[in-house]
Amino acid sequence: MKRSSFLFCLIFLFSSLMTVWADDVEQQIVQIKQVQKEGQGNLTASQAVQKLSKSNASALIPILSSFKDANPIAVNWLRGAFEAIAANAIKQKTLPTQKLEKFIQDKSQNPRARRLAYETLIKVDPQAADRIIPGMLNDASVTLRRDAVQRLIDEAKSLEKAGKKDQAKKVYQQALSGATDSDQVKVIVKPLRGLGDKIDLQKHFGFLTDWMIVGPFDNRDKKGYDTVYSPEDKIDFSSTLEGKEGKVKWKSVNTKDDYGIFDIAKSISPYKGAVMYCVADFYSPQEQSLEIRLGTPNAWKIWVNGKLLFARNEYHRGMVVDQYSVPVKFKPGKNVILLKLCQNEQTDSWAQRYQFQLRIAHPSGIGVLSQKAETTTQLSP
């Protein structure tokens, strides 16, 4: 009886301590997540991180789970605590590998947290990559998906080198279905086209290629960026507007470029000190949260359904695919996208680009096509 009572007391004490430790970990996480910009909450968060970093391996999954609704600053603090605990757990061989793998497979979790879990897991179990990565081809985690795409690229190259062109083609096609990074897409598309495949990269990425455009309006001395010209008040494609160089009208334009680049300077005119307005419709089958991804070397503002989403008053920073990502909630049916592009008056050779590329994508980077009715042939405001 005495032995049984002693064991019962030990179990009860251990359970009580575990509850206290769990509560303490949760409290420290809450304190870290309260950190804000400009140093708000830094002292409290710093103290919480120091304490949390001394926790045992049981704190790893709670920390990862807390990434989901944490701001970027808090995520960096939490990551530091996680890495300190994980390093110690690896030394002591107490890393919860099965729980980490289960967390990685849980696609409802934060993509950065899942990637961190993956990088930690393969330090002690390199074979985990063979179990996990092949299933990540269409994953919400950009980095995990990129690894899956790269595996297929490497496999396809080996098949191609061995003369197995038909098999290589199928693997390249599979890789393309999950590829969103332009460098990987280029590596995939070149051999596929060489093997006779017709690839529509505009559709793959979800680029908007049909636009209505009007201008130029005055941007001398960069005053046009903040000037509210007529298209910002009302979009009427039948109207004649007063522009920088006289009367201007809306015109329909499109691009055949693989990456949806519309070159205003080449297609219309290399206006200097000018503002141009571009409009495109995006049709959504239901309300959905997506991203507008824009590339441009010019200053810009963007509206959806009359609401200003984002703006950047900066010139000649260069241009790449997905240079800017703007979250947007589209309503069911037609959504009107208005883009204001501003070119300054610099005459340097490197300052002459007046162009943009714009696509619609899931936060994961997968392109989304406008589901515009086939019978609709003209944009409407």
C-alpha positions in Angstrom: 0.0 0.0 0.0 2.8 2.4 0.9 4.5 1.7 -2.4 1.3 2.3 -4.3 0.7 5.5 -2.4 4.2 6.7 -3.2 3.8 6.0 -6.9 0.5 7.7 -7.0 2.0 10.8 -5.3 4.9 10.8 -7.8 2.4 10.6 -10.8 0.3 13.3 -9.3 3.3 15.6 -8.7 4.6 15.0 -12.2 1.2 15.8 -13.7 1.0 18.9 -11.7 4.4 20.0 -12.7 3.6 19.4 -16.4 0.5 21.5 -16.1 2.5 24.3 -14.5 5.2 24.1 -17.2 2.6 24.1 -19.9 0.8 27.1 -18.4 4.2 28.9 -18.0 5.1 28.2 -21.6 1.7 29.6 -22.8 2.1 32.7 -20.7 5.6 33.4 -22.1 4.3 32.9 -25.7 1.5 35.4 -25.0 4.0 37.9 -23.7 6.2 37.5 -26.8 3.2 37.9 -29.2 2.4 41.3 -27.7 5.6 42.8 -29.1 4.9 45.6 -31.6 6.7 47.9 -34.0 9.0 50.7 -32.7 10.0 48.6 -29.7 6.7 48.3 -28.0 6.8 45.4 -25.6 10.5 44.6 -26.4 11.6 44.4 -22.8 8.8 42.0 -21.7 9.2 39.9 -24.9 13.0 39.7 -24.3 12.5 38.4 -20.8 9.9 36.0 -22.0 12.2 34.6 -24.7 15.1 34.1 -22.3 12.8 32.1 -20.0 11.0 30.2 -22.8 14.4 29.3 -24.3 15.2 27.2 -21.2 12.1 25.1 -21.6 12.3 21.4 -22.5 11.3 19.9 -25.9 7.6 19.8 -25.0 7.4 23.5 -25.7 8.4 23.1 -29.4 5.0 22.3 -30.8 3.2 25.1 -28.8 5.7 27.6 -30.1 5.3 26.5 -33.7 1.5 26.6 -33.4 1.7 30.1 -32.0 3.1 31.4 -35.4 -0.4 31.2 -36.9 -1.7 34.5 -35.5 1.6 36.2 -34.6 2.9 39.4 -36.2 6.3 39.2 -38.1 8.2 40.7 -35.2 6.8 38.2 -32.7 7.5 35.4 -35.1 11.2 36.3 -35.2 11.3 36.3 -31.3 9.5 32.9 -31.2 11.8 31.5 -33.8 14.8 32.3 -31.6 13.3 30.5 -28.7 12.4 27.5 -30.8 15.9 27.2 -32.2 17.4 27.4 -28.7 15.2 24.7 -27.3 15.5 22.5 -30.5 19.4 22.7 -30.4 19.3 21.5 -26.8 16.8 18.8 -27.6 19.0 17.5 -30.4 22.0 17.3 -28.1 19.9 15.4 -25.5 18.2 13.3 -28.2 14.8 14.3 -27.0 13.6 16.0 -30.2 9.9 15.0 -30.7 10.4 13.8 -34.3 7.0 12.2 -34.8 5.2 15.3 -33.5 7.3 17.5 -35.7 6.5 15.4 -38.8 2.8 15.5 -38.0 3.0 19.3 -37.6 4.7 19.6 -41.0 1.9 17.6 -42.6 -0.8 19.8 -41.0 -1.5 22.3 -43.9 -3.6 24.5 -41.6 -0.5 25.6 -39.7 1.6 28.6 -40.6 3.9 27.9 -43.6 7.0 29.5 -41.9 6.4 27.3 -38.8 6.1 24.2 -40.9 9.3 25.0 -42.8 11.1 25.6 -39.5 9.8 22.2 -38.2 11.0 20.6 -41.4 14.5 22.1 -41.3 14.8 20.9 -37.6 13.5 17.4 -38.3 15.9 16.6 -41.2 18.9 17.5 -38.9 18.3 14.3 -37.0 16.3 12.4 -39.7 17.6 13.2 -43.2 15.4 10.5 -44.7 12.3 12.5 -43.6 12.8 14.6 -46.8 12.0 11.5 -48.9 8.8 11.0 -47.0 7.7 14.6 -46.9 8.8 16.6 -49.9 7.2 14.6 -52.7 3.7 15.4 -51.2 4.4 19.1 -51.1 4.0 19.9 -54.8 0.9 22.0 -54.3 1.5 23.0 -50.7 0.7 26.4 -49.3 4.3 26.6 -48.0 6.3 28.3 -50.9 9.6 26.8 -49.7 8.4 23.3 -49.2 6.7 23.4 -52.6 9.9 24.7 -54.2 11.8 21.7 -52.8 9.2 19.4 -54.3 9.4 21.1 -57.7 13.2 20.9 -57.6 13.1 17.2 -57.0 11.0 16.7 -60.1 13.2 19.0 -62.1 16.3 16.9 -61.1 14.4 13.7 -61.9 13.3 15.0 -65.3 16.9 16.1 -66.2 18.2 12.6 -65.4 15.5 11.0 -67.5 16.2 13.4 -70.4 20.0 12.7 -70.1 19.2 9.0 -70.3 17.3 9.5 -73.5 13.9 8.8 -71.9 12.2 11.9 -73.4 8.6 10.9 -73.0 9.1 10.1 -69.3 11.1 13.3 -68.8 8.3 15.3 -70.5 5.7 13.9 -68.0 7.9 14.7 -65.0 8.5 18.2 -66.3 4.8 18.7 -66.7 4.2 17.5 -63.2 6.9 19.9 -61.9 5.3 22.9 -63.8 1.9 22.2 -62.1 3.4 23.2 -58.7 6.0 25.8 -59.9 5.4 29.5 -59.1 9.0 30.8 -58.8 10.0 32.3 -62.2 13.5 30.8 -62.1 12.2 27.3 -61.8 9.5 27.9 -64.3 12.1 29.0 -66.9 14.1 25.8 -66.2 11.0 23.7 -66.8 9.5 25.5 -69.8 12.7 25.5 -71.9 13.0 21.7 -72.2 9.2 21.3 -72.4 9.0 23.6 -75.4 11.9 21.8 -76.9 9.9 18.6 -76.5 7.0 20.1 -78.4 4.8 21.3 -75.5 2.9 24.5 -76.0 3.1 26.3 -72.6 0.8 29.3 -71.8 2.7 31.0 -69.1 0.2 33.9 -68.9 -2.5 31.4 -67.8 0.0 29.5 -65.6 0.8 32.6 -63.6 -2.6 34.2 -63.8 -1.4 37.4 -65.5 -4.0 40.0 -66.6 -3.2 40.7 -70.2 -6.2 42.7 -71.5 -6.4 46.3 -70.3 -8.1 49.6 -71.0 -5.6 52.5 -70.7 -5.9 56.3 -70.8 -3.3 59.2 -70.5 -1.0 60.8 -70.3 -1.9 63.1 -67.4 0.6 65.6 -65.9 3.3 64.3 -63.5 5.8 67.1 -64.0 7.7 67.7 -60.7 6.1 64.4 -59.5 2.9 66.3 -58.7 0.6 63.8 -60.5 1.1 61.1 -57.9 -1.2 62.9 -55.4 -3.3 64.7 -58.0 -6.8 63.1 -58.3 -7.5 62.9 -62.0 -10.8 61.9 -63.5 -10.4 58.1 -63.6 -10.0 58.1 -59.8 -13.5 59.5 -59.5 -15.3 57.7 -62.2 -14.4 55.2 -64.9 -16.2 55.9 -68.1 -14.7 54.3 -71.2 -16.8 56.4 -73.5 -15.6 59.7 -72.0 -13.0 62.1 -73.5 -10.7 63.5 -70.8 -8.4 66.5 -70.5 -4.8 65.1 -70.5 -1.3 66.5 -70.3 -1.1 67.0 -74.0 -4.7 67.6 -74.9 -7.8 65.4 -75.1 -7.3 61.7 -74.3 -9.6 58.7 -74.6 -9.6 55.2 -73.2 -8.1 52.5 -75.6 -7.9 48.8 -75.4 -4.5 47.2 -75.1 -3.1 43.7 -74.5 0.2 41.9 -74.3 1.5 38.6 -75.7 4.5 38.6 -73.4 5.0 35.3 -71.5 5.2 37.1 -68.2 2.4 39.6 -68.9 4.6 42.6 -69.3 2.8 45.6 -70.8 5.3 48.2 -72.1 3.7 51.6 -72.1 6.8 53.3 -73.5 7.0 51.0 -76.5 3.3 50.3 -77.1 1.9 53.9 -76.6 4.7 56.5 -76.0 7.7 57.0 -73.9 6.0 59.9 -72.0 8.1 61.6 -69.4 6.6 63.3 -66.3 3.4 61.4 -67.0 0.5 59.5 -65.3 -1.3 56.7 -67.0 -4.4 54.8 -65.8 -5.0 51.2 -66.6 -8.2 49.2 -65.9 -8.9 45.4 -66.0 -11.8 43.3 -64.8 -11.3 40.2 -62.7 -14.3 37.8 -62.4 -14.5 35.7 -59.3 -17.0 32.8 -58.8 -17.3 33.6 -55.1 -15.9 35.9 -52.4 -12.3 34.9 -51.9 -9.1 36.3 -50.4 -6.3 36.5 -53.0 -3.3 38.7 -53.8 -2.6 41.1 -56.5 1.0 40.7 -57.5 2.6 43.6 -59.4 5.9 44.3 -61.0 6.8 47.8 -62.1 9.8 50.2 -62.0 7.4 53.2 -61.6 5.4 54.9 -58.8 1.9 53.4 -58.5 -1.4 53.2 -56.8 -4.0 50.5 -57.0 -7.7 50.3 -56.4 -10.2 47.4 -56.4 -13.9 48.3 -56.8 -13.1 51.9 -55.9 -11.2 51.2 -52.8 -7.5 52.2 -52.6 -5.5 49.1 -51.6 -1.9 50.2 -51.7 0.5 52.8 -53.1 4.2 53.3 -53.5 5.8 56.6 -54.5 9.1 55.3 -55.7 10.8 55.3 -59.1 13.3 53.1 -60.9 13.7 50.4 -58.3 13.8 47.7 -61.0 11.1 45.2 -61.9 10.7 41.5 -61.2 7.8 39.1 -61.1 5.8 39.4 -57.8 7.8 42.5 -56.8 4.8 43.7 -54.8 2.1 41.5 -53.2 -1.2 43.2 -52.1 -3.8 41.2 -50.2 -7.3 41.7 -51.6 -10.8 40.2 -51.0 -12.7 39.9 -54.3 -16.4 39.9 -54.3 -18.4 37.4 -56.4 -18.7 38.4 -60.0 -16.9 41.3 -61.6 -14.2 43.2 -59.8 -12.7 46.3 -61.3 -8.9 46.9 -60.9 -7.6 50.4 -61.4 -3.8 50.9 -61.6 -2.2 54.4 -61.6 1.3 54.4 -63.0 3.6 57.5 -62.7 6.8 58.1 -64.7 9.1 60.9 -63.7 11.3 63.2 -65.8 14.7 61.5 -65.5 16.6 61.2 -68.7 19.2 58.6 -67.7 19.2 55.5 -69.9 18.3 53.3 -66.9 15.3 55.5 -66.1 13.3 55.0 -69.3 11.3 51.9 -68.4 7.6 52.6 -68.2 5.9 49.2 -67.9 4.1 46.8 -65.6 3.0 43.2 -65.1 0.1 42.2 -62.9 -1.2 38.8 -61.9 -3.8 37.4 -59.4 -2.6 34.6 -57.1 -3.3 32.6 -54.0 -1.0 33.6 -51.1 0.9 30.4 -51.9 1.8 31.9 -55.3 -0.5 29.7 -57.4 -2.0 31.7 -60.2 -5.8 32.3 -60.4 -7.6 33.0 -63.6 -10.4 35.4 -64.1 -13.6 33.3 -64.7 -15.0 35.7 -67.1 -18.0 34.5 -69.1 -16.9 33.5 -72.6 -19.6 35.7 -74.2 -18.2 38.8 -72.5 -15.8 40.5 -75.0 -15.3 43.9 -73.5 -14.2 45.3 -70.2 -16.8 47.4 -68.4 -16.5 49.8 -65.5 
